[in-house]
């Protein structure tokens, strides 16, 4: 194996063994690793904003990313908080249009950035890579539709429970303030307080500094299935 490939293979081991890139062919993973670099984004730092001209795609190695959409004028609402293994930025780049969402770091995050020229060069040299990017686009589209379907069809407590199950780490911890949790679930303060209190009383959750802990995942899953 050449030195550059060894370096790329080593870099891949520093990225999450989950998510879009980890599911693609090894040869493609190596090309992506060779094309990008890791960078630290401070809490509140922007990867990009609505209206920006795309210049890269991004993969989250460590930390949390907030995905926000415009709802009129300069107002935006955060609809999703992504964890390690999440990739984004391909859609506007490949469609050659401006960004339609804002992506920012909810906490200090380690992000893998692949610049636009490297993506275009890889596709020119390896047109078979298009299917990998279509898979990423499809996965993020399904995620967006699922979030919309939950907002339209589920009662607040079920929606809140599903959001917690998505956001929880392997240890069942969800790192977010209560204000952030209510915002991510798209709930009013009153509805959020009722849902949180009910899940705590049911023994599904407990609060801790900076977040909540899933105590009984089965109970939380039952709440998530309520209609």
LOROLO-263735 format. One line per field, with one value per residue: residue number from 1; y, x, z of N, C-alpha, C in turn. Coordinates in Angstrom, 1 decimal, padded with zeros to 4 digits. Atoms other than C-alpha are relative to their C-alpha. Layout:
# LOROLO-263735
nr	c(NUM, ...) .
n.yy	c(Y, ...) .
n.xx	c(X, ...) .
n.zz	c(Z, ...) .
ca.yy	c(Y, ...) .
ca.xx	c(X, ...) .
ca.zz	c(Z, ...) .
c.yy	c(Y, ...) .
c.xx	c(X, ...) .
c.zz	c(Z, ...) .
END
This chain:
# LOROLO-263735
nr	c(1, 2, 3, 4, 5, 6, 7, 8, 9, 10, 11, 12, 13, 14, 15, 16, 17, 18, 19, 20, 21, 22, 23, 24, 25, 26, 27, 28, 29, 30, 31, 32, 33, 34, 35, 36, 37, 38, 39, 40, 41, 42, 43, 44, 45, 46, 47, 48, 49, 50, 51, 52, 53, 54, 55, 56, 57, 58, 59, 60, 61, 62, 63, 64, 65, 66, 67, 68, 69, 70, 71, 72, 73, 74, 75, 76, 77, 78, 79, 80, 81, 82, 83, 84, 85, 86, 87, 88, 89, 90, 91, 92, 93, 94, 95, 96, 97, 98, 99, 100, 101, 102, 103, 104, 105, 106, 107, 108, 109, 110, 111, 112, 113, 114, 115, 116, 117, 118, 119, 120, 121, 122, 123, 124, 125, 126, 127, 128, 129, 130, 131, 132, 133, 134, 135, 136, 137, 138, 139, 140, 141, 142, 143, 144, 145, 146, 147, 148, 149, 150, 151, 152, 153, 154, 155, 156, 157, 158, 159, 160, 161, 162, 163, 164, 165, 166, 167, 168, 169, 170, 171, 172, 173, 174, 175, 176, 177, 178, 179, 180, 181, 182, 183, 184, 185, 186, 187, 188, 189, 190, 191, 192, 193, 194, 195, 196, 197, 198, 199, 200, 201, 202, 203, 204, 205, 206, 207, 208, 209, 210, 211, 212, 213, 214, 215, 216, 217, 218, 219, 220, 221, 222, 223, 224, 225, 226, 227) .
n.yy	c(-001.2, -001.2, -000.8, -000.8, 000.9, 000.3, -001.1, -000.1, 001.1, -000.4, -001.0, 000.6, 000.6, -001.1, -000.4, 000.9, 001.2, 000.0, -001.0, 000.2, 000.4, 001.3, 001.0, 000.0, 000.9, -000.4, -000.8, -001.3, -000.6, -000.5, -001.2, -001.1, -000.3, -000.7, -001.3, -001.0, -000.1, -000.2, -001.3, -000.2, -001.1, -000.4, 000.0, -001.1, -000.2, 000.4, 000.7, -000.9, -000.6, -000.1, -000.9, 000.1, 000.8, 001.2, 000.2, 001.3, 000.9, 000.2, 001.1, -000.2, 001.0, -000.1, -001.2, -000.1, -001.0, -000.4, -000.3, -001.0, -000.4, -001.4, 000.0, -001.3, -001.1, 000.4, 001.0, 001.4, 000.9, 001.2, 001.1, 001.2, 000.0, 001.2, 000.5, 000.5, 000.8, -000.8, -000.7, -000.9, -001.0, 000.5, -000.3, -001.3, 000.1, 000.7, -000.6, -001.3, -001.0, -000.5, 000.8, -000.2, 000.2, -000.4, 001.1, -000.6, 000.9, -000.2, 000.0, 000.1, 001.3, 000.4, 000.2, 000.4, -000.9, 000.4, -001.2, 000.3, 000.4, 001.4, 000.8, 000.0, 000.8, 001.4, 000.4, 000.0, 001.1, 001.2, -000.3, 001.0, -000.6, -000.8, 000.8, -000.3, -001.3, 000.1, 000.7, -001.0, -000.9, 000.7, 000.1, -001.2, -000.3, 000.8, -000.6, -001.2, 000.4, 000.6, -001.1, -000.6, 000.9, 000.0, -001.3, -000.1, 001.1, 000.6, -000.9, -000.6, 000.9, 001.0, -000.7, -000.2, 001.3, 000.4, -000.9, 000.5, 001.3, -000.3, -000.9, 000.6, 000.7, 001.4, 000.2, -000.4, -001.4, -001.0, -001.2, -001.2, -000.7, 000.3, -000.9, 000.6, 001.1, -000.4, -000.6, 001.1, 000.8, -000.9, 000.0, -001.2, 000.3, 000.7, 001.4, 000.7, 000.3, 001.1, 001.3, 000.3, 000.4, 001.3, 001.1, 000.1, 000.7, 001.4, 000.7, 000.2, -000.9, -000.9, -001.2, -000.3, -001.3, 000.0, 001.0, 001.0, 001.4, 001.0, 001.0, 001.2, -000.2, 000.7, -000.9, -001.1, 000.5, 000.1, -001.4, -000.4, 000.7, -000.5, -000.7) .
n.xx	c(000.8, -000.8, 000.0, 001.2, 001.1, -000.1, 000.5, 001.4, 000.6, -000.1, 001.0, 001.4, 000.2, 000.3, 001.4, 000.9, 000.3, 001.4, 000.4, -000.1, -001.3, -000.4, 000.8, -000.4, -001.1, -001.3, -000.7, 000.6, -000.3, -001.4, -000.1, 000.5, -001.0, -001.1, 000.4, 000.4, -000.8, 000.7, -000.1, 000.8, 001.0, 000.4, 001.4, 000.7, -000.7, 000.8, -000.6, 000.5, 001.3, 000.9, -000.4, -001.4, -000.4, -000.6, -001.4, -000.5, 000.9, -000.5, 000.4, -000.2, -000.8, 000.4, 000.8, 001.4, 000.3, 001.3, 000.5, 001.1, 000.6, 000.6, 001.5, 000.6, -000.9, -001.2, 000.3, -000.2, 000.3, -000.8, 000.9, -000.7, -001.3, -000.6, -001.1, -001.2, 000.3, 000.9, -000.6, 000.9, -000.6, -000.2, 001.1, -000.2, -001.3, 000.2, 001.0, -000.6, 000.9, -000.4, 000.4, 001.4, 000.1, -001.2, -000.6, -000.9, -000.5, 000.7, -001.1, -001.2, 000.1, -001.0, 000.7, -000.8, 000.5, -000.5, 000.3, 000.8, -000.8, -000.3, 001.2, 000.2, -001.1, 000.3, 001.1, -000.5, -000.9, 000.7, 001.4, 000.8, 000.3, 001.3, 001.0, -000.3, 000.6, 001.5, 000.4, 000.0, 001.2, 001.2, 000.1, 000.4, 001.4, 000.9, 000.0, 000.8, 001.5, 000.4, 000.2, 001.2, 001.1, 000.2, 000.6, 001.4, 000.9, -000.1, 000.2, -001.3, -000.8, -000.6, -001.0, -001.1, -000.6, -000.7, -001.2, -001.0, -000.6, -000.9, -001.1, -000.7, -001.3, 000.1, 000.3, 001.4, 000.0, 000.3, -000.7, 000.7, 000.7, 001.5, 000.4, -000.4, 000.8, 001.3, -000.2, -000.2, 001.2, 001.0, 001.1, 000.1, -000.6, 001.0, 000.1, -001.3, 000.0, 000.9, -000.5, -001.2, 000.4, 000.7, -001.0, -000.7, 000.9, 000.1, -001.3, -000.7, -001.1, -000.4, -000.7, -001.3, -000.5, -000.3, 000.7, 000.8, -000.5, 001.0, -000.1, 000.7, 000.2, 001.3, 001.0, -000.1, 000.5, 001.5, 000.5, -000.3, 001.0, 001.3, 000.7) .
n.zz	c(000.0, 000.0, -001.3, 000.0, -000.3, -001.4, -000.7, 000.1, -000.8, -001.4, -000.2, 000.0, -001.4, -001.0, 000.3, -000.6, 000.7, 000.2, 000.9, 001.5, 000.5, -000.4, 000.7, 001.4, 000.3, -000.6, 000.9, -000.1, -001.3, 000.1, 000.8, -000.8, -001.1, 000.7, 000.6, -001.0, -001.2, -001.2, -000.5, -001.2, 000.1, -001.4, -000.3, 000.7, 001.3, 001.2, 001.1, 001.0, -000.3, 001.1, 001.0, 000.3, 001.2, -000.6, 000.3, -000.6, -000.7, -001.4, -000.8, -001.4, -000.7, -001.4, -000.3, 000.4, 001.0, 000.1, 001.3, -000.1, 001.3, 000.0, -000.1, 000.4, -000.3, -000.5, -001.1, 000.3, -001.1, 000.0, 000.1, -000.2, -000.5, 000.5, -000.8, 000.8, 001.1, 000.9, 001.1, 000.6, 000.8, 001.4, 000.9, 000.7, 000.7, 001.3, 000.8, 000.4, -000.4, -001.3, -001.1, -000.4, -001.4, -000.8, -000.8, -001.0, -001.1, -001.2, -001.0, 000.8, 000.8, 001.0, 001.3, 001.2, 001.1, 001.3, 000.9, 001.2, 001.2, -000.2, 000.3, 001.5, 000.6, -000.3, 000.8, 001.4, 000.2, -000.4, 000.1, -000.8, -001.3, -000.1, -000.8, -001.4, -000.4, 000.0, -001.3, -001.0, 000.2, -000.3, -001.4, -000.6, 000.4, -000.8, -001.4, 000.1, 000.1, -001.3, -001.0, 000.4, -000.2, -001.4, -000.4, 000.5, -000.4, -001.3, -001.2, -000.5, -000.8, 000.8, 000.8, -000.9, -000.3, 001.2, 000.1, -001.0, 000.4, 001.1, -000.4, -001.1, 000.3, -000.4, -001.4, -000.3, -000.4, 001.0, -000.5, 000.5, -001.1, 000.2, 001.1, 001.3, 000.2, 000.5, 001.3, 001.0, 000.1, 000.6, -001.0, -000.9, -001.3, -000.8, 000.5, -000.3, -001.4, -000.2, 000.6, -000.8, -001.3, 000.1, 000.2, -001.2, -000.9, 000.5, -000.2, 001.3, 000.1, -001.1, 000.5, -000.5, 000.5, 001.5, 000.8, -000.7, 000.1, 000.2, -001.0, 000.5, 001.5, 000.5, -000.3, 001.0, 001.3, -000.1, 000.1, 001.3, 000.8, -000.3, 001.1) .
ca.yy	c(000.0, 003.4, 006.0, 008.2, 005.2, 004.2, 007.7, 007.7, 004.3, 005.6, 008.7, 006.6, 004.9, 008.3, 008.8, 007.1, 003.5, 004.4, 006.6, 007.2, 007.0, 003.9, 002.1, 002.8, 000.7, 000.9, 002.3, 005.2, 005.8, 006.1, 008.6, 010.7, 010.5, 011.5, 014.5, 016.1, 017.1, 017.3, 020.7, 021.9, 024.0, 026.0, 025.9, 028.1, 028.1, 027.9, 025.2, 027.2, 029.3, 029.7, 031.4, 030.5, 029.2, 025.6, 024.9, 021.5, 018.5, 017.7, 014.7, 014.8, 013.0, 014.2, 016.7, 017.8, 019.7, 021.7, 021.8, 024.9, 025.9, 029.4, 030.0, 033.5, 036.6, 036.2, 033.7, 030.1, 027.1, 024.2, 021.0, 018.4, 017.8, 015.4, 013.2, 011.6, 009.8, 012.4, 013.8, 016.8, 019.5, 017.3, 018.4, 022.1, 021.3, 018.7, 020.6, 023.7, 025.9, 027.9, 026.5, 026.1, 025.3, 026.4, 024.0, 025.0, 023.4, 022.9, 022.1, 022.2, 019.6, 017.8, 017.9, 016.3, 018.8, 017.7, 020.7, 021.0, 020.7, 017.4, 016.1, 017.2, 015.7, 012.4, 012.2, 013.0, 010.3, 007.8, 008.3, 005.1, 007.3, 009.1, 006.2, 006.9, 010.5, 009.6, 007.3, 010.2, 012.5, 009.8, 009.2, 012.8, 013.2, 010.3, 011.8, 015.1, 013.5, 011.4, 014.5, 016.2, 013.2, 013.1, 016.8, 016.4, 013.2, 012.5, 014.0, 016.1, 013.4, 010.8, 013.3, 014.2, 010.6, 009.8, 012.8, 011.6, 008.1, 009.6, 012.0, 009.6, 008.4, 004.8, 005.3, 006.7, 010.3, 013.2, 016.3, 019.3, 022.0, 021.7, 024.8, 023.1, 019.9, 021.7, 023.6, 020.4, 018.7, 021.8, 022.1, 025.1, 025.5, 024.3, 021.2, 020.4, 020.7, 018.4, 015.8, 015.9, 015.6, 012.7, 010.7, 011.4, 010.2, 007.1, 006.2, 006.6, 009.6, 011.6, 015.0, 015.9, 018.9, 019.7, 017.1, 014.1, 010.4, 007.6, 005.3, 002.9, 002.7, 000.3, 002.8, 005.6, 003.5, 002.8, 006.6, 007.0, 004.7, 006.6, 008.0) .
ca.xx	c(000.0, 001.4, 002.1, -000.8, -003.2, -001.8, -002.4, -005.9, -006.7, -005.4, -007.6, -010.7, -010.2, -010.5, -014.0, -017.1, -017.7, -021.3, -023.2, -023.1, -019.3, -018.8, -021.4, -019.7, -017.1, -013.6, -012.1, -014.5, -013.9, -010.1, -010.7, -012.8, -010.2, -007.5, -009.5, -010.4, -009.1, -010.2, -011.0, -012.3, -015.5, -016.1, -019.5, -021.9, -019.5, -021.1, -020.3, -022.5, -025.6, -028.7, -027.7, -024.0, -022.3, -021.4, -017.7, -017.5, -019.2, -018.9, -018.8, -019.1, -016.4, -017.1, -019.6, -023.1, -024.4, -027.6, -029.6, -031.8, -034.2, -035.6, -039.3, -039.7, -037.5, -034.4, -036.0, -034.8, -035.8, -033.6, -035.2, -032.5, -029.4, -027.0, -024.4, -021.1, -021.3, -023.6, -022.7, -024.2, -023.5, -023.7, -027.1, -026.5, -022.9, -023.9, -027.0, -024.8, -027.2, -026.9, -027.4, -031.0, -030.3, -027.9, -025.5, -023.8, -021.9, -024.0, -020.8, -017.2, -017.0, -014.5, -015.6, -014.1, -014.3, -014.0, -013.7, -015.8, -012.9, -011.9, -015.4, -015.7, -012.3, -013.2, -016.4, -014.6, -012.1, -014.5, -018.0, -019.1, -018.9, -022.1, -024.1, -022.4, -023.5, -027.0, -027.1, -026.2, -028.8, -031.4, -030.6, -030.9, -034.1, -035.7, -034.6, -036.2, -039.5, -039.5, -039.1, -041.9, -044.2, -043.7, -044.5, -047.7, -049.0, -047.8, -048.9, -046.3, -045.2, -044.6, -042.7, -040.6, -039.9, -038.8, -036.5, -034.8, -034.3, -032.7, -030.4, -029.3, -025.7, -024.8, -025.1, -028.6, -027.5, -028.9, -026.6, -028.9, -030.4, -034.2, -034.6, -032.8, -034.8, -038.1, -036.9, -035.7, -039.0, -040.9, -042.9, -044.2, -042.7, -045.9, -046.2, -042.5, -042.8, -045.8, -044.1, -040.8, -042.6, -044.8, -041.7, -039.9, -042.9, -043.1, -039.5, -038.3, -036.0, -034.1, -032.6, -028.9, -026.8, -026.7, -029.2, -031.3, -030.6, -032.7, -033.4, -035.9, -035.6, -038.6, -040.8, -039.6, -040.2, -043.8, -044.3, -042.8, -045.5, -048.4, -051.0) .
ca.zz	c(000.0, -000.9, 001.8, 000.8, 001.0, 004.4, 005.6, 004.3, 005.8, 009.1, 008.8, 008.1, 011.5, 013.2, 011.6, 013.0, 011.9, 011.1, 008.8, 005.0, 004.4, 006.4, 004.3, 001.0, -000.9, 000.7, -002.4, -002.3, 001.4, 000.7, -002.1, 000.2, 003.0, 000.5, -000.7, 002.7, 006.0, 009.6, 011.1, 014.5, 014.4, 017.7, 019.4, 017.3, 014.3, 010.9, 008.4, 006.0, 005.9, 003.7, 000.5, 000.6, -002.6, -001.8, -001.5, 000.3, 001.8, 005.5, 007.7, 011.5, 013.4, 016.9, 018.4, 017.3, 014.3, 014.2, 011.0, 010.5, 007.8, 006.9, 007.8, 006.5, 006.3, 008.4, 010.8, 010.9, 013.0, 014.0, 013.0, 013.6, 015.7, 014.1, 015.8, 014.6, 011.3, 009.7, 006.3, 004.6, 002.0, -001.2, -002.5, -003.3, -004.4, -007.0, -008.1, -008.5, -006.6, -003.3, 000.1, 001.3, 004.9, 007.7, 009.4, 012.7, 015.5, 018.6, 020.6, 019.6, 016.8, 014.7, 011.1, 008.0, 005.1, 001.5, -000.9, -004.0, -006.5, -004.9, -005.2, -008.9, -009.7, -008.0, -010.0, -013.3, -012.7, -011.1, -012.5, -010.6, -007.5, -008.4, -006.8, -003.5, -003.5, -004.6, -001.5, 000.7, -000.9, -000.6, 003.1, 004.0, 002.0, 003.9, 007.2, 006.2, 005.2, 008.4, 010.6, 008.6, 008.9, 012.7, 013.1, 011.0, 012.5, 016.0, 019.4, 021.2, 023.7, 021.0, 018.8, 021.8, 022.6, 019.0, 019.0, 022.2, 020.8, 017.7, 019.6, 022.4, 022.5, 023.1, 026.8, 026.5, 027.3, 025.3, 025.6, 025.1, 027.3, 027.9, 025.7, 022.9, 023.4, 023.1, 020.1, 018.3, 019.0, 017.6, 020.9, 022.9, 026.3, 028.0, 025.8, 026.3, 030.1, 030.1, 027.9, 029.9, 033.2, 032.0, 030.8, 034.0, 036.0, 033.8, 034.7, 031.1, 031.7, 034.3, 033.9, 034.5, 034.0, 030.3, 029.2, 030.0, 030.5, 029.1, 032.0, 030.5, 026.7, 026.4, 028.2, 025.9, 022.9, 024.1, 024.4, 020.9, 019.5, 020.9, 018.5) .
c.yy	c(001.2, 000.8, 000.8, -000.9, -000.4, 001.1, 000.2, -001.1, 000.4, 001.1, -000.5, -000.6, 001.0, 000.5, -001.1, -001.2, -000.2, 001.1, -000.2, -000.5, -001.4, -001.1, -000.1, -000.9, 000.6, 000.9, 001.5, 000.7, 000.5, 001.2, 001.2, 000.4, 000.7, 001.4, 001.0, 000.1, 000.3, 001.5, 000.1, 001.2, 000.4, 000.0, 001.3, 000.4, -000.5, -000.9, 000.7, 000.5, 000.1, 001.1, 000.0, -000.8, -001.2, -000.2, -001.3, -000.8, -000.3, -001.3, 000.2, -001.1, -000.1, 001.3, -000.2, 001.1, 000.3, 000.4, 000.9, 000.3, 001.4, -000.2, 001.3, 001.1, -000.5, -001.1, -001.4, -000.8, -001.2, -001.2, -001.4, 000.2, -001.3, -000.4, -000.6, -001.0, 000.7, 000.7, 000.9, 001.0, -000.4, 000.6, 001.3, 000.0, -000.7, 000.6, 001.4, 001.2, 000.5, -000.8, 000.4, -000.2, 000.6, -001.1, 000.6, -001.0, 000.3, 000.0, 000.0, -001.3, -000.2, -000.4, -000.3, 000.8, -000.5, 001.1, -000.4, -000.4, -001.4, -000.9, -000.1, -000.8, -001.5, -000.5, -000.1, -001.2, -001.3, 000.2, -001.0, 000.5, 000.7, -000.8, 000.3, 001.3, 000.0, -000.7, 001.0, 001.0, -000.7, -000.2, 001.2, 000.5, -000.8, 000.5, 001.3, -000.3, -000.7, 001.0, 000.7, -000.8, 000.0, 001.3, 000.1, -001.0, -000.5, 001.0, 000.4, -001.0, -001.1, 000.6, 000.2, -001.3, -000.5, 000.8, -000.4, -001.3, 000.2, 000.7, -000.7, -000.6, -001.4, -000.3, 000.5, 001.5, 000.9, 001.4, 001.2, 000.7, -000.3, 001.0, -000.6, -001.2, 000.3, 000.6, -001.1, -000.8, 000.9, 000.2, 001.4, -000.4, -000.8, -001.4, -000.8, -000.3, -001.2, -001.3, -000.5, -000.6, -001.4, -001.2, -000.2, -000.8, -001.5, -000.8, -000.1, 000.9, 000.5, 001.1, 000.0, 001.3, -000.1, -001.0, -000.9, -001.4, -001.0, -001.1, -001.3, 000.2, -000.6, 000.9, 001.2, -000.4, -000.2, 001.4, 000.5, -000.6, 000.5, 000.8, 000.8) .
c.xx	c(000.9, -000.2, -001.3, -001.2, 000.0, -000.5, -001.5, -000.7, 000.1, -001.0, -001.4, -000.3, -000.3, -001.5, -000.9, -000.2, -001.5, -000.3, 000.3, 001.4, 000.4, -000.7, 000.3, 001.2, 001.3, 000.8, -000.5, 000.3, 001.5, 000.1, -000.5, 001.0, 001.2, -000.3, -000.3, 001.0, -000.9, 000.2, -000.9, -000.9, -000.4, -001.5, -000.6, 000.6, -000.8, 000.8, -000.4, -001.4, -000.9, 000.5, 001.5, 000.2, 000.7, 001.5, 000.6, -001.1, 000.6, -000.5, 000.4, 000.7, -000.3, -000.8, -001.4, -000.2, -001.5, -000.4, -001.2, -000.5, -000.7, -001.5, -000.6, 001.0, 001.3, -000.1, 000.3, -000.4, 000.9, -000.9, 000.7, 001.4, 000.7, 001.2, 001.1, -000.5, -000.9, 000.8, -001.0, 000.8, 000.1, -001.1, 000.2, 001.3, -000.2, -001.1, 000.5, -001.0, 000.5, -000.6, -001.4, -000.2, 001.3, 000.5, 001.0, 000.4, -000.7, 001.0, 001.2, 000.1, 001.2, -000.7, 001.0, -000.6, 000.7, -000.4, -000.6, 000.9, 000.4, -001.1, -000.2, 001.1, -000.2, -001.1, 000.4, 000.8, -000.6, -001.5, -000.9, -000.2, -001.3, -001.0, 000.2, -000.6, -001.5, -000.5, -000.1, -001.2, -001.3, -000.2, -000.5, -001.4, -001.0, 000.0, -000.9, -001.5, -000.5, -000.3, -001.3, -001.2, -000.3, -000.7, -001.5, -000.9, 000.0, -000.4, 001.3, 000.9, 000.7, 001.1, 001.2, 000.8, 000.9, 001.2, 001.1, 000.7, 001.0, 001.3, 000.8, 001.3, -000.1, -000.3, -001.3, 000.0, -000.3, 000.6, -000.7, -000.7, -001.5, -000.5, 000.2, -000.9, -001.4, 000.0, 000.1, -001.3, -001.2, -001.2, 000.0, 000.6, -000.9, -000.1, 001.3, 000.1, -000.9, 000.6, 001.2, -000.5, -000.7, 001.0, 000.9, -000.8, -000.2, 001.3, 000.8, 001.2, 000.3, 000.8, 001.4, 000.5, 000.4, -000.8, -000.9, 000.6, -001.2, 000.2, -000.6, -000.3, -001.3, -001.2, 000.0, -000.5, -001.5, -000.6, 000.2, -001.1, -001.4, -000.6, -001.1) .
c.zz	c(000.0, 001.2, 000.1, 000.4, 001.5, 000.9, 000.0, 000.8, 001.5, 000.4, 000.1, 001.4, 001.0, -000.2, 000.5, -001.0, -000.2, -000.9, -001.5, -000.4, 000.3, -000.7, -001.5, -000.3, 000.6, -000.9, 000.0, 001.3, 000.0, -000.9, 000.8, 001.1, -000.6, -000.4, 001.1, 001.1, 001.2, 000.5, 001.3, -000.2, 001.5, 000.1, -000.6, -001.3, -001.1, -000.9, -001.3, 000.3, -001.3, -000.9, -000.4, -001.3, 000.6, -000.4, 000.6, 000.5, 001.3, 000.7, 001.5, 000.6, 001.5, 000.2, -000.5, -001.0, 000.0, -001.4, 000.1, -001.3, 000.2, 000.1, -000.4, 000.4, 000.5, 001.1, -000.5, 001.2, -000.1, 000.1, 000.3, 000.6, -000.3, 000.8, -001.0, -001.0, -001.0, -001.0, -000.6, -000.9, -001.5, -000.9, -000.8, -000.9, -001.3, -000.9, -000.5, 000.3, 001.4, 001.1, 000.4, 001.5, 000.7, 000.9, 001.0, 001.0, 001.3, 001.2, -000.9, -000.7, -000.9, -001.2, -001.1, -001.2, -001.3, -001.0, -001.3, -001.2, 000.2, -000.4, -001.5, -000.7, 000.2, -000.9, -001.5, -000.2, 000.3, -000.1, 000.8, 001.4, 000.2, 000.9, 001.4, 000.5, -000.1, 001.3, 001.1, -000.2, 000.4, 001.5, 000.7, -000.4, 000.8, 001.4, 000.0, 000.0, 001.3, 001.1, -000.3, 000.4, 001.5, 000.5, -000.4, 000.7, 001.4, 001.1, 000.5, 000.7, -000.9, -000.9, 000.8, 000.3, -001.2, -000.2, 000.9, -000.4, -001.2, 000.5, 001.1, -000.5, 000.4, 001.4, 000.4, 000.4, -001.2, 000.5, -000.7, 001.2, -000.3, -001.0, -001.3, -000.3, -000.5, -001.4, -001.1, -000.2, -000.6, 000.9, 000.7, 001.3, 000.9, -000.4, 000.3, 001.5, 000.4, -000.4, 000.8, 001.4, 000.0, -000.2, 001.2, 001.0, -000.4, 000.2, -001.2, 000.0, 001.4, -000.5, 000.7, -000.5, -001.5, -000.8, 000.8, -000.3, -000.2, 001.0, -000.4, -001.5, -000.5, 000.3, -000.9, -001.3, 000.0, -000.2, -001.5, -001.0, 000.2, -001.2, 000.6) .
END
